[in-house]
Amino acid sequence: MAWAISGYAQDTLKTQVQDSSRVIGISADSVMFSDAYLDSLDIRKKSVINDYTLIGVQYGMGLNQMSWNPKMEQRMQFVPVNFGITWTRYGKMFGYMPYFGIQAGLFYAKEGYILEEDYNVEGANQVLMDVVEVPVLAHFHFDFWKMKLMANIGFYGSYRLNIQRSGPSVAPSVAGSFLETDRRFDYGLKGGAGFGFIFDPVEIHFTAMYKYGFGSIYEPDYASDYYYRFASVSNFIFSVGVHFQLTKRTGKTSHQLKKEAMEIYRERMTPVTEQ
C-alpha cells in the first residue's frame, strides 16, 4: 500500500473516466477499478490501520509447579489468584503489516508447589508465595469479523512478597518467612496464545500462557558446595480480560483497504451530471 500513483497519472485517469462517463451516461462513482489500481493508492495519511491502544484488566487461575534438578515428585498446584492490568499498543511492522504490537502489564499472583509425601524442602512439602510480576511481551494478532487470534512472547520480572510453608515437619520459625538462601527476585520467559471478541470499543480476550523462570527459588548451593540444586518456576495461567480501546480502531482486511481507497478516489473526482 506504500506506493502512491503520480499526480499526472491520477489526472489522466480522472479525465478518461469523466469522458467515458459522459459518453455512456453514468457517473464516475459507479466505475469499477482494478485491484492493481486500488492497491496503488496511498491511504496511510487518510486512515491508520490497526494502530490503536488498549488498556485492560485480567483475571485468571494458575496451575503451578517447579522444574526441579535433581528431580522431585510433585503435584500440580491450583491457585485461582492471578489478576492485573495490561497496556497494549498495536502498530504496523515496516509501515504496512498490521499484525504486531507490544503488551506490558502489572500482575499480582500466587505461585508455589506441592511435593509428594516423601519429598520436602526445609521440612515443607507445600509452599505458596505472593508475587508481583511485570511482563513485557511482543504481541501478534490477526483480526477477522468481530474476532481476533493472538499470540504473545516475551520476558517477565517478578518479586516474591511473602511465603507460606506447610507440611508435617516444617519448623514454625520458617513457616512464614524467607531464609537467607531464598531468592525473592525472579525473571524468565512468558508466552502463549488466545482469542478475543471485539465489540468496539470493548474487547474480551481469553488467553493461555506459560511462564518459565530462568532463576532458582533458592541459592543452588544452599545444601552443598559440591552438589547444586535448582527449582525454577514452571506455571500455566488461564485468564479472561476486558480491554477498552483508548483510540479508534480501524479494519485491516484487503477488502476494507480497497474500499477506503475507492472512497479517497471518489473524493478527488469532480461530480458528473448525466446528459
Secondary structure as UniProt FT lines:
FT   HELIX           7..24
FT   HELIX           28..30
FT   HELIX           35..40
FT   TURN            44..46
FT   STRAND          53..64
FT   STRAND          66..69
FT   STRAND          74..75
FT   STRAND          77..93
FT   TURN            94..96
FT   STRAND          97..115
FT   TURN            117..118
FT   TURN            122..123
FT   STRAND          126..144
FT   TURN            145..146
FT   STRAND          147..166
FT   TURN            168..169
FT   TURN            172..176
FT   TURN            180..181
FT   STRAND          185..199
FT   TURN            200..201
FT   STRAND          202..213
FT   TURN            220..221
FT   STRAND          230..245
FT   HELIX           254..268
//
